[in-house]
Structure formats: structure tokens, C-alpha cells
């Protein structure tokens, strides 16, 4: 703890007049008197309200004295913790506090979360985990409204007393954490069971805008270059299937954390059959949605309370054409082929030794679809964002010098940029206006201004003048 300022330092701060002719700057004054600018302004502010009391440091004694609870309270805290642990639920100080308060087992004076933590520490019931990251270091990514995004993932669970495994499909709303349809089935992860889980959830809660999954063949095959039945089922209901980066489970972090909670409950109840497992899951969903406080939600609400309070923005139900879904998968496949060719130093296979490596033109299909829900042009492992107004199917023309898209009806140029792509970006996704020399049909004045400002910042010698028009004609 830093030492309090001396009376002499406080007097100097109070008497200091920054407007005097020979007065140093505040920064120089603080350096001369070994005080921080924060302390300087705090003392000055306190002097205005408290007068000469600012010459003395405030008492560091706690505002509330530490309350010592009797053995009965200690026993109750340990009992609640044991009950939560035996049923597989989280049993930290905050979970114990909510359980005691919500069930009425804690009576006045109710012990605080910190007091419960001290009781557990004194009883030797705290699990040390020095590698655990502090909660303040976590960056959460969450959709603002309910029904914007659901997360679907599955895990295997071995039934007690046998080697039989079941697969549990856990389905959560990203914003409210509501469990909208966890189910269990015999057999390995597959699309039929995934579709059944999704279909039942749609019937009960409606259709979300997007469904986030991993890249398993039961859920989403885009990044492998193909389309699976689950994606087409979602598209038919107006829901867009998206997936996280391979080998990056943090994208589905809410579902991964949900697996941990559900697995602990299943292990605690030790179901011996699929029917028993389904009963445990039904009990879990009831407590998880309606009773258990979720510490990642505002005010530590339970998911159902968050669901009731949230704004709902579901899909409008308009089916997504299969051609759009297939086009995205083709783009991923082409990107994989180009990347593989770029990373291949030489060709050892005699059959392919005389064949040229794929060129830029080889990586683009004759027809390119810009999806309304994801308006981007994929080229050379890069996603170039364009306005939603350009959604549609276009004829592509790619040479060693340029990339262009043309309207298939009028033949009008829609998008153009020179090759190779030149930009100051290092990411794999950025708007088209950051590509040097890019032009676009219907470019607004704001789009053109962003392009000019970007060029002036990064490529001032090549920046276009205000009169230069980069619209397609």
C-alpha cells in the first residue's frame, strides 16, 4: 500500500497557485514534490469540500467491522457446499451465497460472499489454482439480443456400469445463455440427431438468425469445402450456419463451459441408461434455466430471467438459397487449394511435375455469389467486405493483373481491383476500400471518402485527388 502524503506535501499542494507568473507547470510541481498528478487533484478537490481536513489522511480502518459468525453459520456454509458438490453444481462462495439466500436458509445477518470465502479458507476447503486467469483479464464476445445467435456443440458421455456411450447435444442462446434444447442420443455425433435437436428447439423457441458450431461433419462443412445436411436444414428455415476457426474452441466458449457444468451433473448422478440420462438432463435444464444464477449475466440473473428481459431479434424465416450456402463452401475450398499450392515448395510427383501451380484465375469460379447475410468477396484467403446492396451472382474475370466482377444481365462492371492486392492491412478480412486501386459500382461519397483518407494515411504519394472517381462505370 503506498504511503500517505505528508502534511508538508499536502500544504504545498493546497497553497500552489498554477496561475502565478513564476509558477511551474503542474507536472513539474508534482515532480518536485514527489507526488502524482492523481494525488494532486484529489487533494485539491478534497480541500474545496473539507477545508483544512485535507491536510490529514483519511482513516484506513474498514467502514464495517469484520463480523465473526458462530459455528452454526460455518456448519451451514460447509453443508451447502457439500450438497452442491455432491450434485455436480458449482460450489464457490458466490454459488453458496445464492443457494443460501434463494432457499431462505441464510437468515439475518446474512454472511457476505467474502465471509463465505473466509469460512471455506479457514476450513481448508479452498482449491488453489494459481494458473487460473483473473476474471478481469477475460474479453467476452456476446450478441446484444436474444435469438441473434445460438451455439450448438456435442460431447460423448459413457454410461455408468457399461462401455456404452451416448452423445449429448447442447444448444444455448448466445446472449442470455438459455438452454433452448439439450438432448441426448445413442451413437456417435451425426447430422440426423443434430437436426432433431435443432428442429425441436425451433418449435419451442423460434428460429434464430445464426447458428454457431464447430467444424464437425455433423454441423458445418464450409471450411472443408463442402455442405452438410444440417447447414441446408438451417438455410431452409432462414438460419445461417457459421463455424469457428479450426483448433480454436474459444469461439464456442459459452458452449464449452456449459459442457463442463452439465458433465459434472451427469457424473454426480451416474445414469446407467439413456432414459436415466435424459431425466438428469431434464432436471439440469430446469435448474440451469430457472433457478441457478449465472455469474456472466447482468445482475447474476438466471438465464430465463435474462431471456424474459432481453430484446428478441429472431430470423424473419426467409429461406436462404442453397446456392449461397454452396458458394461459401466453394470459396473455402478454393482458398485451401491456393494456400496448399503457395506452401508447396516443389513437386515430387512425376505425374504432376509438368503441371503449373494454380494461378489467381484458378482460385475463382466463373460465377461468384455475394451473400446478403455475409457480403464479402473471398480471394486469395482474404475476405473483402462490400455493401449488402451488391448481394447477387456475378461473372468473374481474373487475370494476372486484375480481378473484376460483372453483372450477368447487363454486363456492367460491379467490382474491380488490381492484382496483386496492395493494402496496409495484415488481417484476412477488411473492407474493399482499403485495397489500392479498388473501385465499385454504386460507391457512395462516404465510401470514396474512406478510400481517400485511407490512402492519404498509408500511401500519401498514391492518394487520389478529390476529383478522382473510383466508381465502376
SEDREN-517711 format. One line per field, with one value per residue (C-alpha): x, y, z. Coordinates in nm, 2 decimals, padded with zeros to 4 digits. Example, Ala and Ser with C-alpha at 12.3 -4.5 7.8 and 13.67 -1.06 7.14 Angstrom:
<rs>
x 01.23/01.37
y -00.45/-00.11
z 00.78/00.71
</rs>
This chain:
<rs>
x 00.00/00.15/00.24/00.01/00.13/00.29/00.13/00.40/00.32/-00.05/00.01/00.23/-00.05/-00.31/-00.10/00.01/-00.11/-00.06/-00.16/00.13/00.38/00.68/00.48/00.60/00.36/00.15/00.36/00.68/00.54/00.44/00.79/00.95/00.73/00.73/00.35/00.14/-00.10/-00.38/-00.29/-00.25/-00.60/-00.75/-00.61/-00.72/-01.07/-01.09/-00.97/-01.26/-01.52/-01.35/-01.12/-00.81/-00.92/-00.74/-00.42/-00.48/-00.51/-00.84/-00.86/-00.77/-00.99/-01.27/-01.61/-01.77/-01.60/-01.54/-01.83/-01.75/-02.01/-02.09/-02.03/-02.38/-02.33/-02.00/-02.16/-02.44/-02.19/-02.00/-02.32/-02.45/-02.11/-02.12/-02.47/-02.37/-02.06/-02.25/-02.49/-02.23/-02.31/-02.06/-01.98/-01.78/-01.85/-02.09/-02.28/-02.32/-02.44/-02.71/-02.82/-02.85/-03.03/-03.27/-03.37/-03.41/-03.15/-02.94/-03.11/-03.01/-02.73/-02.66/-02.29/-02.13/-01.96/-01.62/-01.71/-01.82/-01.48/-01.30/-01.50/-01.41/-01.04/-01.03/-01.19/-00.93/-01.20/-01.05/-00.90/-00.58/-00.54/-00.25/-00.27/-00.63/-00.66/-00.83/-01.18/-01.08/-00.85/-01.13/-01.27/-01.63/-01.79/-02.17/-02.46/-02.67/-03.01/-03.17/-03.22/-02.94/-02.71/-02.74/-02.44/-02.46/-02.20/-02.19/-01.99/-01.98/-02.06/-02.01/-02.30/-02.23/-02.18/-02.11/-01.90/-02.20/-02.16/-02.42/-02.39/-02.52/-02.61/-02.61/-02.79/-02.76/-02.87/-02.55/-02.69/-02.90/-02.73/-03.07/-03.05/-03.30/-03.28/-03.02/-03.08/-02.90/-02.90/-02.73/-02.45/-02.18/-02.22/-02.42/-02.63/-02.97/-02.95/-02.83/-03.12/-03.37/-03.22/-03.24/-03.59/-03.74/-03.57/-03.71/-04.06/-04.03/-03.85/-03.84/-03.56/-03.25/-03.06/-02.74/-02.62/-02.26/-02.09/-01.75/-01.64/-01.76/-01.92/-02.25/-02.28/-02.09/-01.86/-01.78/-01.42/-01.36/-01.51/-01.85/-02.20/-02.37/-02.74/-02.75/-02.65/-02.92/-03.18/-03.09/-03.09/-03.44/-03.56/-03.39/-03.10/-02.74/-02.49/-02.15/-01.84/-01.54/-01.18/-01.04/-00.85/-00.99/-01.27/-01.27/-01.51/-01.77/-01.65/-02.00/-02.09/-01.76/-01.82/-02.17/-02.04/-01.83/-02.13/-02.35/-02.08/-02.03/-02.40/-02.41/-02.11/-02.27/-02.59/-02.42/-02.70/-02.70/-02.92/-03.02/-03.36/-03.19/-02.95/-03.24/-03.41/-03.09/-03.07/-03.43/-03.36/-03.04/-03.22/-03.49/-03.24/-03.00/-03.26/-03.49/-03.30/-02.92/-02.79/-02.55/-02.25/-02.18/-02.53/-02.61/-02.71/-02.63/-02.98/-03.07/-03.10/-03.48/-03.48/-03.23/-03.44/-03.75/-03.57/-03.39/-03.49/-03.56/-03.44/-03.51/-03.48/-03.76/-03.79/-03.69/-03.52/-03.15/-03.09/-02.88/-02.67/-02.55/-02.45/-02.27/-02.09/-01.93/-01.81/-01.66/-01.48/-01.33/-01.23/-01.06/-00.88/-00.75/-00.62/-00.44/-00.29/-00.17/-00.01/00.15/00.30/00.43/00.80/00.83/00.65/00.79/00.51/00.62/00.26/00.22/00.58/00.49/00.17/00.18/00.08/-00.27/-00.28/-00.51/-00.76/-00.77/-00.88/-01.20/-01.51/-01.68/-01.97/-01.93/-02.21/-02.21/-02.44/-02.67/-02.60/-02.23/-02.14/-01.78/-01.56/-01.32/-01.00/-00.65/-00.75/-00.88/-01.24/-01.31/-01.62/-01.86/-02.20/-02.51/-02.65/-02.41/-02.56/-02.61/-02.45/-02.18/-01.95/-01.58/-01.29/-00.94/-00.61/-00.26/-00.32/-00.67/-00.99/-01.33/-01.70/-01.96/-02.34/-02.46/-02.76/-02.62/-02.25/-02.18/-01.86/-01.95/-01.62/-01.26/-00.92/-00.56/-00.35/-00.16/-00.37/-00.19/-00.30/-00.16/-00.37/-00.23/-00.56/-00.76/-01.07/-01.11/-01.33/-01.28/-01.20/-00.87/-00.74/-00.53/-00.70/-01.03/-01.35/-01.71/-02.05/-02.26/-01.98/-02.12/-01.94/-01.87/-01.71/-01.50/-01.40/-01.29/-01.08/-00.91/-00.85/-00.70/-00.47/-00.36/-00.27/-00.09/00.01/00.01/00.21/-00.05/-00.36/-00.63/-00.74/-01.09/-01.18/-01.07/-01.37/-01.33/-01.68/-01.74/-01.90
y 00.00/00.34/00.57/00.86/01.21/01.41/01.72/01.93/01.78/01.84/02.20/02.26/02.13/02.34/02.66/02.60/02.87/02.75/03.10/03.28/03.43/03.23/02.92/02.59/02.36/02.11/01.83/02.00/02.08/01.72/01.60/01.85/01.73/01.36/01.33/01.20/01.42/01.20/01.27/01.64/01.68/01.46/01.68/02.00/01.86/01.75/02.09/02.26/02.05/01.97/02.26/02.20/01.84/01.77/01.82/01.48/01.14/00.97/00.67/00.34/00.15/-00.06/00.11/-00.21/-00.41/-00.78/-00.98/-01.31/-01.57/-01.86/-02.22/-02.28/-02.04/-02.21/-02.55/-02.43/-02.29/-02.61/-02.82/-02.62/-02.65/-03.03/-03.05/-02.85/-03.06/-03.39/-03.30/-03.16/-02.79/-02.51/-02.46/-02.14/-01.87/-01.68/-02.00/-02.09/-01.74/-01.75/-02.10/-01.99/-01.67/-01.81/-02.11/-01.89/-02.10/-01.79/-01.57/-01.22/-01.12/-01.29/-01.36/-01.19/-01.37/-01.26/-01.40/-01.73/-01.73/-01.69/-01.97/-02.20/-02.10/-02.15/-02.49/-02.59/-02.62/-02.38/-02.53/-02.34/-02.27/-02.03/-02.07/-01.95/-01.62/-01.34/-01.26/-00.90/-01.03/-01.20/-01.04/-01.15/-01.17/-01.18/-01.08/-00.80/-00.96/-01.29/-01.51/-01.34/-01.64/-01.99/-02.21/-02.59/-02.84/-03.21/-03.43/-03.80/-03.95/-04.30/-04.45/-04.60/-04.97/-05.02/-04.91/-04.77/-04.41/-04.15/-03.82/-03.51/-03.21/-02.89/-02.58/-02.24/-01.88/-01.67/-01.36/-01.50/-01.84/-02.00/-02.38/-02.40/-02.77/-03.00/-03.36/-03.70/-03.99/-04.33/-04.34/-04.10/-03.74/-03.72/-03.48/-03.66/-03.62/-03.26/-03.18/-03.34/-03.13/-02.81/-02.88/-02.93/-02.61/-02.42/-02.55/-02.43/-02.10/-01.99/-01.96/-01.76/-01.55/-01.76/-02.10/-02.12/-02.46/-02.62/-02.77/-03.13/-03.30/-03.32/-02.95/-02.74/-02.84/-02.50/-02.49/-02.83/-02.72/-02.90/-02.86/-03.09/-03.16/-02.95/-02.64/-02.70/-02.76/-02.43/-02.25/-02.38/-02.22/-01.89/-01.95/-01.91/-02.17/-02.04/-02.21/-02.11/-02.14/-02.50/-02.57/-02.26/-02.38/-02.05/-01.93/-02.17/-02.08/-02.05/-02.40/-02.54/-02.40/-02.53/-02.88/-02.87/-02.78/-03.05/-03.31/-03.26/-03.31/-03.62/-03.77/-03.69/-03.87/-04.16/-04.25/-04.62/-04.58/-04.33/-04.29/-04.20/-03.96/-03.79/-03.75/-03.60/-03.36/-03.25/-03.18/-03.00/-02.77/-02.69/-02.58/-02.42/-02.21/-02.12/-02.14/-02.13/-01.77/-01.72/-01.51/-01.40/-01.23/-00.88/-00.88/-01.25/-01.33/-01.68/-01.75/-01.74/-01.40/-01.28/-01.43/-01.25/-00.92/-00.93/-00.79/-01.08/-01.04/-01.38/-01.47/-01.34/-01.70/-01.63/-01.94/-01.89/-02.02/-02.34/-02.18/-01.92/-02.18/-02.39/-02.08/-02.01/-02.37/-02.35/-02.03/-02.21/-02.50/-02.27/-02.09/-02.42/-02.52/-02.19/-02.19/-02.55/-02.45/-02.15/-02.36/-02.63/-02.57/-02.82/-03.11/-03.46/-03.65/-03.74/-03.72/-03.36/-03.25/-03.08/-02.91/-02.54/-02.44/-02.28/-01.92/-01.64/-01.72/-02.09/-01.98/-01.81/-01.98/-01.84/-01.73/-01.56/-01.53/-01.24/-01.34/-01.08/-01.22/-01.22/-00.97/-01.05/-01.14/-01.42/-01.41/-01.55/-01.64/-01.28/-01.17/-00.83/-00.67/-00.49/-00.33/-00.55/-00.38/-00.58/-00.91/-01.13/-01.36/-01.22/-01.33/-01.32/-01.22/-01.27/-01.22/-01.18/-00.80/-00.76/-00.91/-00.80/-00.89/-00.82/-00.81/-01.12/-00.94/-00.60/-00.68/-00.38/-00.38/-00.42/-00.46/-00.41/-00.41/-00.46/-00.76/-00.84/-00.69/-00.40/-00.28/-00.18/-00.45/-00.76/-00.93/-01.16/-00.96/-00.59/-00.37/-00.33/00.04/-00.05/-00.21/00.02/00.10/-00.07/00.06/-00.04/00.01/00.25/00.37/00.63/00.96/00.82/00.50/00.72/00.95/00.65/00.53/00.87/00.91/00.56/00.63/00.96/00.79/00.49/00.57/00.95/00.96/00.75/00.90/01.01/01.37/01.48/01.48/01.13/00.90/00.53/00.42/00.15/00.26
z 00.00/-00.09/00.20/00.27/00.17/00.45/00.59/00.42/00.08/00.13/00.24/-00.07/-00.29/-00.13/-00.15/-00.50/-00.75/-01.11/-01.24/-01.07/-01.31/-01.19/-01.11/-01.26/-01.45/-01.26/-01.40/-01.29/-00.94/-00.89/-00.99/-00.75/-00.46/-00.54/-00.58/-00.86/-01.06/-00.94/-00.58/-00.66/-00.80/-00.53/-00.25/-00.43/-00.47/-00.11/00.01/-00.17/00.02/00.35/00.40/00.62/00.68/00.36/00.55/00.72/00.56/00.59/00.83/00.66/00.90/00.74/00.73/00.86/01.12/01.05/01.17/01.34/01.27/01.51/01.44/01.33/01.03/00.95/00.95/00.73/00.47/00.46/00.44/00.14/-00.03/00.02/-00.12/-00.43/-00.49/-00.45/-00.72/-00.96/-00.94/-00.89/-00.52/-00.50/-00.24/-00.47/-00.56/-00.19/-00.12/-00.38/-00.28/00.09/00.00/-00.26/-00.05/00.27/00.46/00.54/00.80/00.92/00.94/00.61/00.56/00.26/-00.03/00.12/00.46/00.30/00.12/00.45/00.61/00.33/00.35/00.73/00.69/00.42/00.15/-00.10/-00.41/-00.50/-00.87/-00.93/-01.31/-01.33/-01.51/-01.33/-01.45/-01.53/-01.80/-01.99/-02.30/-02.36/-02.70/-02.68/-02.90/-02.78/-02.83/-02.78/-03.09/-03.28/-03.24/-03.09/-03.01/-03.08/-02.98/-02.87/-02.64/-02.56/-02.21/-02.10/-01.91/-01.56/-01.54/-01.91/-02.20/-02.38/-02.49/-02.56/-02.74/-02.58/-02.80/-02.60/-02.75/-02.59/-02.68/-02.70/-02.54/-02.25/-02.20/-02.20/-02.27/-02.56/-02.63/-02.49/-02.59/-02.57/-02.82/-02.86/-03.12/-03.23/-03.33/-03.65/-03.86/-03.81/-03.43/-03.46/-03.69/-03.45/-03.16/-03.37/-03.50/-03.15/-03.03/-03.33/-03.25/-02.88/-02.92/-03.28/-03.54/-03.46/-03.72/-03.70/-03.56/-03.44/-03.43/-03.47/-03.80/-03.73/-04.02/-03.83/-03.81/-04.07/-04.36/-04.51/-04.40/-04.55/-04.88/-04.87/-04.74/-04.49/-04.43/-04.11/-04.30/-04.56/-04.29/-04.12/-04.45/-04.53/-04.20/-04.26/-04.02/-04.14/-04.02/-03.92/-03.77/-03.57/-03.67/-03.66/-03.35/-03.17/-02.93/-02.76/-03.03/-02.89/-02.54/-02.39/-02.50/-02.39/-02.05/-02.05/-02.12/-01.81/-01.59/-01.75/-01.74/-01.36/-01.31/-01.52/-01.34/-01.00/-01.08/-01.27/-01.51/-01.63/-01.94/-02.20/-02.03/-01.70/-01.87/-02.03/-01.69/-01.55/-01.84/-01.79/-01.43/-01.52/-01.78/-01.52/-01.26/-01.50/-01.68/-01.39/-01.06/-01.10/-01.10/-01.39/-01.29/-01.65/-01.68/-01.56/-01.20/-01.18/-01.32/-01.42/-01.80/-01.80/-01.64/-01.90/-02.18/-02.05/-02.02/-02.35/-02.68/-02.93/-03.28/-03.45/-03.82/-04.04/-04.17/-04.53/-04.66/-04.76/-05.12/-05.12/-05.39/-05.14/-04.89/-05.15/-05.29/-04.95/-04.92/-05.27/-05.17/-04.87/-05.09/-05.34/-05.06/-04.93/-05.27/-05.33/-04.98/-05.03/-05.36/-05.21/-04.93/-05.16/-05.23/-05.51/-05.69/-05.64/-05.81/-06.17/-06.29/-06.18/-06.23/-06.56/-06.44/-06.35/-05.99/-05.96/-06.06/-05.93/-06.20/-06.09/-05.74/-05.85/-06.01/-06.32/-06.11/-05.77/-05.52/-05.27/-04.99/-04.84/-04.49/-04.54/-04.81/-04.88/-05.18/-05.10/-05.29/-05.21/-04.85/-04.79/-04.73/-04.88/-04.74/-04.97/-04.91/-04.88/-05.18/-05.40/-05.29/-05.60/-05.86/-06.09/-06.37/-06.26/-06.48/-06.33/-06.49/-06.36/-06.35/-06.21/-06.05/-06.18/-06.13/-06.40/-06.39/-06.57/-06.71/-06.83/-06.85/-06.62/-06.42/-06.05/-05.87/-05.98/-05.82/-05.95/-05.87/-05.67/-05.38/-05.22/-04.88/-04.54/-04.37/-04.21/-04.12/-04.35/-04.35/-04.44/-04.65/-05.02/-05.00/-04.82/-05.14/-05.36/-05.69/-05.60/-05.75/-05.70/-05.86/-05.66/-05.44/-05.21/-05.12/-04.78/-04.93/-05.15/-04.86/-04.66/-04.95/-04.99/-04.62/-04.60/-04.90/-04.75/-04.43/-04.56/-04.92/-04.94/-05.27/-05.44/-05.29/-05.54/-05.55/-05.45/-05.82/-05.89/-05.94/-05.84/-05.91/-06.17/-06.49
</rs>
